Amino acid sequence: MSEVPFKRKFFWSPDIVATAIQEVNDFIYSLENEDVIIFDTGDILVNQQGKVRGEYSIDFIHLNRAGYKVLNEKLMPVLKRL
C-alpha cells in the first residue's frame, strides 16, 4: 500500500474542529422557535472530553443498544408533549 499524497491528507487542529462544531451548534440553536424543538443529546451521551461515552458507543461515534435506550428514554417525553 502506498502513502497518501500530502495534498489529499486530512489535517486540522483541535481548535478548528471545536470552532466548526460550535458554529454548527449555534446555527442549529438559531432555528429554534415555537415550531422547532432542539433536542440536544450532548448532555445525555457525551463525556467531558466531548466524545460519546464509552458505555453508549461501539466506537466513540456510533451508538450501541445502551446508547439508543438512554436516548429514547429522554426523547419519549418530548415526543409525548407534541
N, C-alpha and C positions, 0 to 999 in steps of 0.2 A: 504494500500500500504506500502510495507516495504522500508527501507533505502537501497540505492545502496551501495554495498561493496566499501570500500575505494579504493581498488586496481583498481576498474573499473570506478571511478570518473575521469572526465577530469579536469585537473588543469594545469595552465600555468601562467606565469607572462606577463604583457603587453610588457615587453622588449623582451621576447622570441617570441611573436606574431609579434611585429614590425620587429625584425631581420628576421624572416621567410618570412614576406611579402617583405622586401627589397631584400632578396636573390632571391626570385621567380621573382620579377620585374627586377632585374639585369640580371637574366638568360634570361628572355623574351627579354629584350633590346639587349642582346648579339646576338640574332638571326636575328636582322635587317640587311638587305642587299638590293641589287638592286631588288631582287625578293620577299622580305618580307617587308611589311609595318606594323609598330606597331601603332595601333590606341589606344592611352591611354585615357580612359574615365574618369580618375580621375579629370582632370581639368573641366570637364563638369558636373559630377554627385556628386562629393564628397565635403563635407563641411570641415571646418578647423579641426574638430575632427577626420577626416579620415573615416567618415561614409557617406553612401548615403544620400544626402539632403532629408529632410522630404517631401518636395514638389514633389519629384521624386520617392518616395518609399511608399510601403504599410506596410513595417515592418523594414525599415532601411537596408534591404538586397536585396529584390526583387523589381524590377521597377514597377511603375504603368503606366498608359497611358501617363501622362505628361513626365515621365522619358524616355519612349521609343520615344516619339515625339522629345524631345530635342536631344536625342542620334542620331536618324535618320537624323535630320536636319544637324548635324555635320558630319555624316558618308557619306551622299549622295555626297557631293563634292569630297570626297576621292575616292569613287567608280566611279564617272564620269571621273576621271582623268586616270583610268586604261584602 
